[in-house]
Amino acid sequence: MDENAIHEALRSGRLHRYCTDVFSQEPINEDHVFLNSDKTIVSPHVAWATEDTLQKTYGVWFDQTII
């Protein structure tokens, strides 16, 4: 992904909002442009990990474990 192009599209209005959990370099710095914008939503890779999805995931893992 080209973060500079995304930032420019947000700045110019060609892109209204941007949501991501992936960055060109991780971890990102505290001064990263996406963190300081009201047009971006930044979430960690674990955003999918709700209590329900974790229970289902663990259930699948444990069901497949042969002891």
CHARMM internal coordinates of N, CA and C (Angstrom, degrees):
IC EDIT
DIST 1 N 1 CA 1.4333
DIST 1 CA 1 C 1.5138
ANGL 1 N 1 CA 1 C 108.65
DIST 1 C 2 N 1.2844
ANGL 1 CA 1 C 2 N 114.86
DIHE 1 N 1 CA 1 C 2 N 145.64
DIST 2 N 2 CA 1.4611
ANGL 1 C 2 N 2 CA 121.09
DIHE 1 CA 1 C 2 N 2 CA -179.99
DIST 2 CA 2 C 1.5283
ANGL 2 N 2 CA 2 C 108.47
DIHE 1 C 2 N 2 CA 2 C -101.90
DIST 2 C 3 N 1.3249
ANGL 2 CA 2 C 3 N 116.26
DIHE 2 N 2 CA 2 C 3 N 93.88
DIST 3 N 3 CA 1.4621
ANGL 2 C 3 N 3 CA 120.81
DIHE 2 CA 2 C 3 N 3 CA -176.69
DIST 3 CA 3 C 1.5238
ANGL 3 N 3 CA 3 C 112.21
DIHE 2 C 3 N 3 CA 3 C -60.94
DIST 3 C 4 N 1.3163
ANGL 3 CA 3 C 4 N 117.41
DIHE 3 N 3 CA 3 C 4 N -34.44
DIST 4 N 4 CA 1.4733
ANGL 3 C 4 N 4 CA 119.88
DIHE 3 CA 3 C 4 N 4 CA 178.63
DIST 4 CA 4 C 1.5291
ANGL 4 N 4 CA 4 C 110.75
DIHE 3 C 4 N 4 CA 4 C -65.22
DIST 4 C 5 N 1.3270
ANGL 4 CA 4 C 5 N 117.31
DIHE 4 N 4 CA 4 C 5 N -40.83
DIST 5 N 5 CA 1.4672
ANGL 4 C 5 N 5 CA 121.06
DIHE 4 CA 4 C 5 N 5 CA 179.05
DIST 5 CA 5 C 1.5296
ANGL 5 N 5 CA 5 C 110.42
DIHE 4 C 5 N 5 CA 5 C -66.50
DIST 5 C 6 N 1.3284
ANGL 5 CA 5 C 6 N 116.71
DIHE 5 N 5 CA 5 C 6 N -39.60
DIST 6 N 6 CA 1.4636
ANGL 5 C 6 N 6 CA 120.49
DIHE 5 CA 5 C 6 N 6 CA 177.82
DIST 6 CA 6 C 1.5301
ANGL 6 N 6 CA 6 C 109.86
DIHE 5 C 6 N 6 CA 6 C -64.08
DIST 6 C 7 N 1.3130
ANGL 6 CA 6 C 7 N 116.25
DIHE 6 N 6 CA 6 C 7 N -46.07
DIST 7 N 7 CA 1.4710
ANGL 6 C 7 N 7 CA 120.50
DIHE 6 CA 6 C 7 N 7 CA 178.43
DIST 7 CA 7 C 1.5311
ANGL 7 N 7 CA 7 C 110.87
DIHE 6 C 7 N 7 CA 7 C -59.18
DIST 7 C 8 N 1.3176
ANGL 7 CA 7 C 8 N 117.63
DIHE 7 N 7 CA 7 C 8 N -43.98
DIST 8 N 8 CA 1.4626
ANGL 7 C 8 N 8 CA 121.22
DIHE 7 CA 7 C 8 N 8 CA 179.57
DIST 8 CA 8 C 1.5305
ANGL 8 N 8 CA 8 C 111.00
DIHE 7 C 8 N 8 CA 8 C -64.71
DIST 8 C 9 N 1.3328
ANGL 8 CA 8 C 9 N 117.23
DIHE 8 N 8 CA 8 C 9 N -40.65
DIST 9 N 9 CA 1.4651
ANGL 8 C 9 N 9 CA 120.66
DIHE 8 CA 8 C 9 N 9 CA 178.44
DIST 9 CA 9 C 1.5272
ANGL 9 N 9 CA 9 C 110.78
DIHE 8 C 9 N 9 CA 9 C -64.53
DIST 9 C 10 N 1.3213
ANGL 9 CA 9 C 10 N 117.67
DIHE 9 N 9 CA 9 C 10 N -37.90
DIST 10 N 10 CA 1.4657
ANGL 9 C 10 N 10 CA 121.23
DIHE 9 CA 9 C 10 N 10 CA 176.06
DIST 10 CA 10 C 1.5310
ANGL 10 N 10 CA 10 C 110.66
DIHE 9 C 10 N 10 CA 10 C -66.57
DIST 10 C 11 N 1.3129
ANGL 10 CA 10 C 11 N 116.05
DIHE 10 N 10 CA 10 C 11 N -45.02
DIST 11 N 11 CA 1.4648
ANGL 10 C 11 N 11 CA 121.43
DIHE 10 CA 10 C 11 N 11 CA -178.20
DIST 11 CA 11 C 1.5231
ANGL 11 N 11 CA 11 C 111.44
DIHE 10 C 11 N 11 CA 11 C -62.52
DIST 11 C 12 N 1.3329
ANGL 11 CA 11 C 12 N 116.14
DIHE 11 N 11 CA 11 C 12 N -40.93
DIST 12 N 12 CA 1.4671
ANGL 11 C 12 N 12 CA 120.30
DIHE 11 CA 11 C 12 N 12 CA -176.33
DIST 12 CA 12 C 1.5314
ANGL 12 N 12 CA 12 C 113.09
DIHE 11 C 12 N 12 CA 12 C -82.61
DIST 12 C 13 N 1.3213
ANGL 12 CA 12 C 13 N 117.03
DIHE 12 N 12 CA 12 C 13 N -12.99
DIST 13 N 13 CA 1.4518
ANGL 12 C 13 N 13 CA 120.07
DIHE 12 CA 12 C 13 N 13 CA -179.51
DIST 13 CA 13 C 1.5157
ANGL 13 N 13 CA 13 C 114.35
DIHE 12 C 13 N 13 CA 13 C 93.27
DIST 13 C 14 N 1.3308
ANGL 13 CA 13 C 14 N 117.54
DIHE 13 N 13 CA 13 C 14 N -2.54
DIST 14 N 14 CA 1.4648
ANGL 13 C 14 N 14 CA 119.84
DIHE 13 CA 13 C 14 N 14 CA 177.30
DIST 14 CA 14 C 1.5196
ANGL 14 N 14 CA 14 C 111.34
DIHE 13 C 14 N 14 CA 14 C -67.23
DIST 14 C 15 N 1.3123
ANGL 14 CA 14 C 15 N 116.87
DIHE 14 N 14 CA 14 C 15 N -26.37
DIST 15 N 15 CA 1.4657
ANGL 14 C 15 N 15 CA 123.49
DIHE 14 CA 14 C 15 N 15 CA 175.94
DIST 15 CA 15 C 1.5214
ANGL 15 N 15 CA 15 C 106.46
DIHE 14 C 15 N 15 CA 15 C -121.54
DIST 15 C 16 N 1.3240
ANGL 15 CA 15 C 16 N 116.40
DIHE 15 N 15 CA 15 C 16 N 126.52
DIST 16 N 16 CA 1.4639
ANGL 15 C 16 N 16 CA 119.83
DIHE 15 CA 15 C 16 N 16 CA -174.97
DIST 16 CA 16 C 1.5291
ANGL 16 N 16 CA 16 C 112.17
DIHE 15 C 16 N 16 CA 16 C -78.70
DIST 16 C 17 N 1.3257
ANGL 16 CA 16 C 17 N 116.72
DIHE 16 N 16 CA 16 C 17 N -48.77
DIST 17 N 17 CA 1.4645
ANGL 16 C 17 N 17 CA 121.62
DIHE 16 CA 16 C 17 N 17 CA 179.84
DIST 17 CA 17 C 1.5232
ANGL 17 N 17 CA 17 C 108.91
DIHE 16 C 17 N 17 CA 17 C -144.66
DIST 17 C 18 N 1.3340
ANGL 17 CA 17 C 18 N 115.02
DIHE 17 N 17 CA 17 C 18 N 162.51
DIST 18 N 18 CA 1.4586
ANGL 17 C 18 N 18 CA 120.42
DIHE 17 CA 17 C 18 N 18 CA -179.04
DIST 18 CA 18 C 1.5173
ANGL 18 N 18 CA 18 C 108.87
DIHE 17 C 18 N 18 CA 18 C -144.01
DIST 18 C 19 N 1.3168
ANGL 18 CA 18 C 19 N 116.18
DIHE 18 N 18 CA 18 C 19 N 131.33
DIST 19 N 19 CA 1.4630
ANGL 18 C 19 N 19 CA 122.36
DIHE 18 CA 18 C 19 N 19 CA 177.86
DIST 19 CA 19 C 1.5202
ANGL 19 N 19 CA 19 C 108.18
DIHE 18 C 19 N 19 CA 19 C -123.66
DIST 19 C 20 N 1.3353
ANGL 19 CA 19 C 20 N 116.31
DIHE 19 N 19 CA 19 C 20 N 133.94
DIST 20 N 20 CA 1.4611
ANGL 19 C 20 N 20 CA 119.08
DIHE 19 CA 19 C 20 N 20 CA -178.35
DIST 20 CA 20 C 1.5195
ANGL 20 N 20 CA 20 C 111.61
DIHE 19 C 20 N 20 CA 20 C -152.71
DIST 20 C 21 N 1.3281
ANGL 20 CA 20 C 21 N 114.64
DIHE 20 N 20 CA 20 C 21 N 156.82
DIST 21 N 21 CA 1.4539
ANGL 20 C 21 N 21 CA 120.93
DIHE 20 CA 20 C 21 N 21 CA 169.61
DIST 21 CA 21 C 1.5270
ANGL 21 N 21 CA 21 C 109.91
DIHE 20 C 21 N 21 CA 21 C -129.34
DIST 21 C 22 N 1.3431
ANGL 21 CA 21 C 22 N 115.65
DIHE 21 N 21 CA 21 C 22 N 15.66
DIST 22 N 22 CA 1.4664
ANGL 21 C 22 N 22 CA 121.85
DIHE 21 CA 21 C 22 N 22 CA -178.35
DIST 22 CA 22 C 1.5228
ANGL 22 N 22 CA 22 C 108.53
DIHE 21 C 22 N 22 CA 22 C -130.74
DIST 22 C 23 N 1.3173
ANGL 22 CA 22 C 23 N 115.30
DIHE 22 N 22 CA 22 C 23 N 138.80
DIST 23 N 23 CA 1.4613
ANGL 22 C 23 N 23 CA 121.26
DIHE 22 CA 22 C 23 N 23 CA -179.42
DIST 23 CA 23 C 1.5189
ANGL 23 N 23 CA 23 C 109.50
DIHE 22 C 23 N 23 CA 23 C -134.20
DIST 23 C 24 N 1.3227
ANGL 23 CA 23 C 24 N 116.52
DIHE 23 N 23 CA 23 C 24 N 156.81
DIST 24 N 24 CA 1.4587
ANGL 23 C 24 N 24 CA 120.68
DIHE 23 CA 23 C 24 N 24 CA -178.92
DIST 24 CA 24 C 1.5231
ANGL 24 N 24 CA 24 C 111.64
DIHE 23 C 24 N 24 CA 24 C -64.94
DIST 24 C 25 N 1.3198
ANGL 24 CA 24 C 25 N 117.01
DIHE 24 N 24 CA 24 C 25 N -31.37
DIST 25 N 25 CA 1.4664
ANGL 24 C 25 N 25 CA 121.75
DIHE 24 CA 24 C 25 N 25 CA 174.56
DIST 25 CA 25 C 1.5176
ANGL 25 N 25 CA 25 C 108.15
DIHE 24 C 25 N 25 CA 25 C -134.33
DIST 25 C 26 N 1.3044
ANGL 25 CA 25 C 26 N 115.84
DIHE 25 N 25 CA 25 C 26 N 131.26
DIST 26 N 26 CA 1.4695
ANGL 25 C 26 N 26 CA 120.45
DIHE 25 CA 25 C 26 N 26 CA 179.61
DIST 26 CA 26 C 1.5165
ANGL 26 N 26 CA 26 C 109.27
DIHE 25 C 26 N 26 CA 26 C -128.86
DIST 26 C 27 N 1.3100
ANGL 26 CA 26 C 27 N 118.04
DIHE 26 N 26 CA 26 C 27 N 145.77
DIST 27 N 27 CA 1.4549
ANGL 26 C 27 N 27 CA 126.40
DIHE 26 CA 26 C 27 N 27 CA -3.23
DIST 27 CA 27 C 1.5202
ANGL 27 N 27 CA 27 C 110.26
DIHE 26 C 27 N 27 CA 27 C -71.07
DIST 27 C 28 N 1.3357
ANGL 27 CA 27 C 28 N 115.05
DIHE 27 N 27 CA 27 C 28 N 157.09
DIST 28 N 28 CA 1.4612
ANGL 27 C 28 N 28 CA 119.37
DIHE 27 CA 27 C 28 N 28 CA -179.81
DIST 28 CA 28 C 1.5237
ANGL 28 N 28 CA 28 C 109.55
DIHE 27 C 28 N 28 CA 28 C -83.20
DIST 28 C 29 N 1.3140
ANGL 28 CA 28 C 29 N 115.28
DIHE 28 N 28 CA 28 C 29 N 156.34
DIST 29 N 29 CA 1.4649
ANGL 28 C 29 N 29 CA 121.29
DIHE 28 CA 28 C 29 N 29 CA 177.57
DIST 29 CA 29 C 1.5171
ANGL 29 N 29 CA 29 C 110.35
DIHE 28 C 29 N 29 CA 29 C -77.16
DIST 29 C 30 N 1.3152
ANGL 29 CA 29 C 30 N 116.31
DIHE 29 N 29 CA 29 C 30 N 155.78
DIST 30 N 30 CA 1.4644
ANGL 29 C 30 N 30 CA 121.74
DIHE 29 CA 29 C 30 N 30 CA 178.80
DIST 30 CA 30 C 1.5215
ANGL 30 N 30 CA 30 C 112.67
DIHE 29 C 30 N 30 CA 30 C -62.32
DIST 30 C 31 N 1.3211
ANGL 30 CA 30 C 31 N 117.84
DIHE 30 N 30 CA 30 C 31 N -21.25
DIST 31 N 31 CA 1.4684
ANGL 30 C 31 N 31 CA 120.71
DIHE 30 CA 30 C 31 N 31 CA -179.26
DIST 31 CA 31 C 1.5362
ANGL 31 N 31 CA 31 C 112.39
DIHE 30 C 31 N 31 CA 31 C -99.02
DIST 31 C 32 N 1.3232
ANGL 31 CA 31 C 32 N 117.38
DIHE 31 N 31 CA 31 C 32 N 13.73
DIST 32 N 32 CA 1.4666
ANGL 31 C 32 N 32 CA 120.92
DIHE 31 CA 31 C 32 N 32 CA 179.06
DIST 32 CA 32 C 1.5260
ANGL 32 N 32 CA 32 C 109.70
DIHE 31 C 32 N 32 CA 32 C -57.01
DIST 32 C 33 N 1.3167
ANGL 32 CA 32 C 33 N 117.22
DIHE 32 N 32 CA 32 C 33 N 137.44
DIST 33 N 33 CA 1.4629
ANGL 32 C 33 N 33 CA 122.56
DIHE 32 CA 32 C 33 N 33 CA -174.64
DIST 33 CA 33 C 1.5292
ANGL 33 N 33 CA 33 C 112.15
DIHE 32 C 33 N 33 CA 33 C -59.63
DIST 33 C 34 N 1.3201
ANGL 33 CA 33 C 34 N 119.15
DIHE 33 N 33 CA 33 C 34 N -31.32
DIST 34 N 34 CA 1.4620
ANGL 33 C 34 N 34 CA 121.02
DIHE 33 CA 33 C 34 N 34 CA -179.87
DIST 34 CA 34 C 1.5269
ANGL 34 N 34 CA 34 C 111.92
DIHE 33 C 34 N 34 CA 34 C -71.48
DIST 34 C 35 N 1.3139
ANGL 34 CA 34 C 35 N 117.65
DIHE 34 N 34 CA 34 C 35 N -24.62
DIST 35 N 35 CA 1.4628
ANGL 34 C 35 N 35 CA 120.40
DIHE 34 CA 34 C 35 N 35 CA 179.05
DIST 35 CA 35 C 1.5272
ANGL 35 N 35 CA 35 C 112.15
DIHE 34 C 35 N 35 CA 35 C -78.48
DIST 35 C 36 N 1.3095
ANGL 35 CA 35 C 36 N 116.48
DIHE 35 N 35 CA 35 C 36 N -20.61
DIST 36 N 36 CA 1.4629
ANGL 35 C 36 N 36 CA 121.07
DIHE 35 CA 35 C 36 N 36 CA -175.08
DIST 36 CA 36 C 1.5189
ANGL 36 N 36 CA 36 C 112.29
DIHE 35 C 36 N 36 CA 36 C -109.08
DIST 36 C 37 N 1.3268
ANGL 36 CA 36 C 37 N 116.91
DIHE 36 N 36 CA 36 C 37 N 30.57
DIST 37 N 37 CA 1.4568
ANGL 36 C 37 N 37 CA 120.64
DIHE 36 CA 36 C 37 N 37 CA -177.89
DIST 37 CA 37 C 1.5202
ANGL 37 N 37 CA 37 C 110.17
DIHE 36 C 37 N 37 CA 37 C -128.95
DIST 37 C 38 N 1.3228
ANGL 37 CA 37 C 38 N 116.07
DIHE 37 N 37 CA 37 C 38 N 139.06
DIST 38 N 38 CA 1.4614
ANGL 37 C 38 N 38 CA 119.59
DIHE 37 CA 37 C 38 N 38 CA 175.65
DIST 38 CA 38 C 1.5325
ANGL 38 N 38 CA 38 C 111.34
DIHE 37 C 38 N 38 CA 38 C -81.71
DIST 38 C 39 N 1.3218
ANGL 38 CA 38 C 39 N 116.94
DIHE 38 N 38 CA 38 C 39 N 1.28
DIST 39 N 39 CA 1.4636
ANGL 38 C 39 N 39 CA 121.79
DIHE 38 CA 38 C 39 N 39 CA 179.34
DIST 39 CA 39 C 1.5210
ANGL 39 N 39 CA 39 C 112.48
DIHE 38 C 39 N 39 CA 39 C -101.97
DIST 39 C 40 N 1.3252
ANGL 39 CA 39 C 40 N 117.13
DIHE 39 N 39 CA 39 C 40 N 3.71
DIST 40 N 40 CA 1.4580
ANGL 39 C 40 N 40 CA 119.72
DIHE 39 CA 39 C 40 N 40 CA -178.74
DIST 40 CA 40 C 1.5293
ANGL 40 N 40 CA 40 C 110.78
DIHE 39 C 40 N 40 CA 40 C -124.40
DIST 40 C 41 N 1.3162
ANGL 40 CA 40 C 41 N 114.04
DIHE 40 N 40 CA 40 C 41 N 148.64
DIST 41 N 41 CA 1.4572
ANGL 40 C 41 N 41 CA 122.26
DIHE 40 CA 40 C 41 N 41 CA 171.06
DIST 41 CA 41 C 1.5202
ANGL 41 N 41 CA 41 C 106.09
DIHE 40 C 41 N 41 CA 41 C -121.23
DIST 41 C 42 N 1.2963
ANGL 41 CA 41 C 42 N 115.89
DIHE 41 N 41 CA 41 C 42 N 123.57
DIST 42 N 42 CA 1.4612
ANGL 41 C 42 N 42 CA 122.25
DIHE 41 CA 41 C 42 N 42 CA -178.09
DIST 42 CA 42 C 1.5221
ANGL 42 N 42 CA 42 C 107.97
DIHE 41 C 42 N 42 CA 42 C -116.73
DIST 42 C 43 N 1.3249
ANGL 42 CA 42 C 43 N 116.11
DIHE 42 N 42 CA 42 C 43 N 127.53
DIST 43 N 43 CA 1.4638
ANGL 42 C 43 N 43 CA 119.27
DIHE 42 CA 42 C 43 N 43 CA 179.18
DIST 43 CA 43 C 1.5263
ANGL 43 N 43 CA 43 C 109.36
DIHE 42 C 43 N 43 CA 43 C -132.94
DIST 43 C 44 N 1.3090
ANGL 43 CA 43 C 44 N 116.44
DIHE 43 N 43 CA 43 C 44 N 156.53
DIST 44 N 44 CA 1.4616
ANGL 43 C 44 N 44 CA 119.73
DIHE 43 CA 43 C 44 N 44 CA 177.41
DIST 44 CA 44 C 1.5186
ANGL 44 N 44 CA 44 C 110.45
DIHE 43 C 44 N 44 CA 44 C -74.88
DIST 44 C 45 N 1.3258
ANGL 44 CA 44 C 45 N 116.30
DIHE 44 N 44 CA 44 C 45 N 163.36
DIST 45 N 45 CA 1.4618
ANGL 44 C 45 N 45 CA 121.32
DIHE 44 CA 44 C 45 N 45 CA 178.10
DIST 45 CA 45 C 1.5257
ANGL 45 N 45 CA 45 C 111.70
DIHE 44 C 45 N 45 CA 45 C -60.10
DIST 45 C 46 N 1.2924
ANGL 45 CA 45 C 46 N 118.39
DIHE 45 N 45 CA 45 C 46 N -20.07
DIST 46 N 46 CA 1.4657
ANGL 45 C 46 N 46 CA 121.70
DIHE 45 CA 45 C 46 N 46 CA -176.37
DIST 46 CA 46 C 1.5209
ANGL 46 N 46 CA 46 C 112.60
DIHE 45 C 46 N 46 CA 46 C -91.17
DIST 46 C 47 N 1.3208
ANGL 46 CA 46 C 47 N 117.86
DIHE 46 N 46 CA 46 C 47 N 16.14
DIST 47 N 47 CA 1.4603
ANGL 46 C 47 N 47 CA 120.33
DIHE 46 CA 46 C 47 N 47 CA -178.61
DIST 47 CA 47 C 1.5258
ANGL 47 N 47 CA 47 C 112.08
DIHE 46 C 47 N 47 CA 47 C -60.60
DIST 47 C 48 N 1.3201
ANGL 47 CA 47 C 48 N 117.48
DIHE 47 N 47 CA 47 C 48 N -26.28
DIST 48 N 48 CA 1.4664
ANGL 47 C 48 N 48 CA 121.82
DIHE 47 CA 47 C 48 N 48 CA 179.01
DIST 48 CA 48 C 1.5227
ANGL 48 N 48 CA 48 C 111.98
DIHE 47 C 48 N 48 CA 48 C -74.22
DIST 48 C 49 N 1.3160
ANGL 48 CA 48 C 49 N 118.35
DIHE 48 N 48 CA 48 C 49 N -15.13
DIST 49 N 49 CA 1.4623
ANGL 48 C 49 N 49 CA 123.21
DIHE 48 CA 48 C 49 N 49 CA -168.90
DIST 49 CA 49 C 1.5252
ANGL 49 N 49 CA 49 C 112.52
DIHE 48 C 49 N 49 CA 49 C -83.10
DIST 49 C 50 N 1.3154
ANGL 49 CA 49 C 50 N 116.04
DIHE 49 N 49 CA 49 C 50 N 66.33
DIST 50 N 50 CA 1.4621
ANGL 49 C 50 N 50 CA 120.06
DIHE 49 CA 49 C 50 N 50 CA 174.28
DIST 50 CA 50 C 1.5245
ANGL 50 N 50 CA 50 C 108.50
DIHE 49 C 50 N 50 CA 50 C -79.97
DIST 50 C 51 N 1.2969
ANGL 50 CA 50 C 51 N 117.39
DIHE 50 N 50 CA 50 C 51 N 169.36
DIST 51 N 51 CA 1.4637
ANGL 50 C 51 N 51 CA 120.66
DIHE 50 CA 50 C 51 N 51 CA 178.80
DIST 51 CA 51 C 1.5325
ANGL 51 N 51 CA 51 C 110.95
DIHE 50 C 51 N 51 CA 51 C -57.64
DIST 51 C 52 N 1.3330
ANGL 51 CA 51 C 52 N 117.38
DIHE 51 N 51 CA 51 C 52 N -42.99
DIST 52 N 52 CA 1.4695
ANGL 51 C 52 N 52 CA 120.82
DIHE 51 CA 51 C 52 N 52 CA -179.62
DIST 52 CA 52 C 1.5243
ANGL 52 N 52 CA 52 C 112.31
DIHE 51 C 52 N 52 CA 52 C -64.34
DIST 52 C 53 N 1.3414
ANGL 52 CA 52 C 53 N 117.05
DIHE 52 N 52 CA 52 C 53 N -46.68
DIST 53 N 53 CA 1.4650
ANGL 52 C 53 N 53 CA 118.50
DIHE 52 CA 52 C 53 N 53 CA -178.25
DIST 53 CA 53 C 1.5242
ANGL 53 N 53 CA 53 C 111.36
DIHE 52 C 53 N 53 CA 53 C -67.70
DIST 53 C 54 N 1.3246
ANGL 53 CA 53 C 54 N 118.02
DIHE 53 N 53 CA 53 C 54 N -34.95
DIST 54 N 54 CA 1.4620
ANGL 53 C 54 N 54 CA 119.73
DIHE 53 CA 53 C 54 N 54 CA 177.20
DIST 54 CA 54 C 1.5264
ANGL 54 N 54 CA 54 C 111.10
DIHE 53 C 54 N 54 CA 54 C -66.06
DIST 54 C 55 N 1.3259
ANGL 54 CA 54 C 55 N 117.96
DIHE 54 N 54 CA 54 C 55 N -41.40
DIST 55 N 55 CA 1.4650
ANGL 54 C 55 N 55 CA 120.54
DIHE 54 CA 54 C 55 N 55 CA 178.26
DIST 55 CA 55 C 1.5267
ANGL 55 N 55 CA 55 C 110.46
DIHE 54 C 55 N 55 CA 55 C -61.89
DIST 55 C 56 N 1.3334
ANGL 55 CA 55 C 56 N 116.58
DIHE 55 N 55 CA 55 C 56 N -43.72
DIST 56 N 56 CA 1.4669
ANGL 55 C 56 N 56 CA 119.95
DIHE 55 CA 55 C 56 N 56 CA 178.55
DIST 56 CA 56 C 1.5222
ANGL 56 N 56 CA 56 C 111.09
DIHE 55 C 56 N 56 CA 56 C -64.09
DIST 56 C 57 N 1.3265
ANGL 56 CA 56 C 57 N 116.72
DIHE 56 N 56 CA 56 C 57 N -43.28
DIST 57 N 57 CA 1.4604
ANGL 56 C 57 N 57 CA 121.13
DIHE 56 CA 56 C 57 N 57 CA 179.92
DIST 57 CA 57 C 1.5221
ANGL 57 N 57 CA 57 C 111.06
DIHE 56 C 57 N 57 CA 57 C -62.27
DIST 57 C 58 N 1.3212
ANGL 57 CA 57 C 58 N 116.94
DIHE 57 N 57 CA 57 C 58 N -48.28
DIST 58 N 58 CA 1.4598
ANGL 57 C 58 N 58 CA 120.42
DIHE 57 CA 57 C 58 N 58 CA 179.19
DIST 58 CA 58 C 1.5211
ANGL 58 N 58 CA 58 C 110.66
DIHE 57 C 58 N 58 CA 58 C -62.53
DIST 58 C 59 N 1.3232
ANGL 58 CA 58 C 59 N 117.16
DIHE 58 N 58 CA 58 C 59 N -37.58
DIST 59 N 59 CA 1.4607
ANGL 58 C 59 N 59 CA 120.54
DIHE 58 CA 58 C 59 N 59 CA 177.32
DIST 59 CA 59 C 1.5144
ANGL 59 N 59 CA 59 C 112.03
DIHE 58 C 59 N 59 CA 59 C -60.10
DIST 59 C 60 N 1.3283
ANGL 59 CA 59 C 60 N 116.80
DIHE 59 N 59 CA 59 C 60 N -43.76
DIST 60 N 60 CA 1.4619
ANGL 59 C 60 N 60 CA 120.90
DIHE 59 CA 59 C 60 N 60 CA 177.67
DIST 60 CA 60 C 1.5201
ANGL 60 N 60 CA 60 C 110.11
DIHE 59 C 60 N 60 CA 60 C -63.60
DIST 60 C 61 N 1.3339
ANGL 60 CA 60 C 61 N 117.29
DIHE 60 N 60 CA 60 C 61 N -45.80
DIST 61 N 61 CA 1.4714
ANGL 60 C 61 N 61 CA 120.43
DIHE 60 CA 60 C 61 N 61 CA -179.47
DIST 61 CA 61 C 1.5172
ANGL 61 N 61 CA 61 C 110.85
DIHE 60 C 61 N 61 CA 61 C -60.24
DIST 61 C 62 N 1.3201
ANGL 61 CA 61 C 62 N 116.24
DIHE 61 N 61 CA 61 C 62 N -48.79
DIST 62 N 62 CA 1.4686
ANGL 61 C 62 N 62 CA 119.94
DIHE 61 CA 61 C 62 N 62 CA -175.97
DIST 62 CA 62 C 1.5183
ANGL 62 N 62 CA 62 C 111.58
DIHE 61 C 62 N 62 CA 62 C -68.71
DIST 62 C 63 N 1.3318
ANGL 62 CA 62 C 63 N 118.44
DIHE 62 N 62 CA 62 C 63 N -33.47
DIST 63 N 63 CA 1.4561
ANGL 62 C 63 N 63 CA 122.06
DIHE 62 CA 62 C 63 N 63 CA 177.11
DIST 63 CA 63 C 1.5233
ANGL 63 N 63 CA 63 C 111.60
DIHE 62 C 63 N 63 CA 63 C -66.27
DIST 63 C 64 N 1.3202
ANGL 63 CA 63 C 64 N 116.82
DIHE 63 N 63 CA 63 C 64 N -27.02
DIST 64 N 64 CA 1.4616
ANGL 63 C 64 N 64 CA 121.09
DIHE 63 CA 63 C 64 N 64 CA -177.80
DIST 64 CA 64 C 1.5301
ANGL 64 N 64 CA 64 C 112.46
DIHE 63 C 64 N 64 CA 64 C -93.40
DIST 64 C 65 N 1.2976
ANGL 64 CA 64 C 65 N 116.94
DIHE 64 N 64 CA 64 C 65 N -3.83
DIST 65 N 65 CA 1.4614
ANGL 64 C 65 N 65 CA 120.34
DIHE 64 CA 64 C 65 N 65 CA -178.18
DIST 65 CA 65 C 1.5283
ANGL 65 N 65 CA 65 C 109.32
DIHE 64 C 65 N 65 CA 65 C -82.66
DIST 65 C 66 N 1.2971
ANGL 65 CA 65 C 66 N 114.70
DIHE 65 N 65 CA 65 C 66 N 128.31
DIST 66 N 66 CA 1.4691
ANGL 65 C 66 N 66 CA 120.63
DIHE 65 CA 65 C 66 N 66 CA 177.21
DIST 66 CA 66 C 1.5218
ANGL 66 N 66 CA 66 C 108.07
DIHE 65 C 66 N 66 CA 66 C -101.94
DIST 66 C 67 N 1.3165
ANGL 66 CA 66 C 67 N 115.26
DIHE 66 N 66 CA 66 C 67 N 122.90
DIST 67 N 67 CA 1.4700
ANGL 66 C 67 N 67 CA 119.53
DIHE 66 CA 66 C 67 N 67 CA -179.17
DIST 67 CA 67 C 1.5104
ANGL 67 N 67 CA 67 C 108.49
DIHE 66 C 67 N 67 CA 67 C -111.86
END
COOR INIT
IC SEED 1 N 1 CA 1 C
IC BUILD
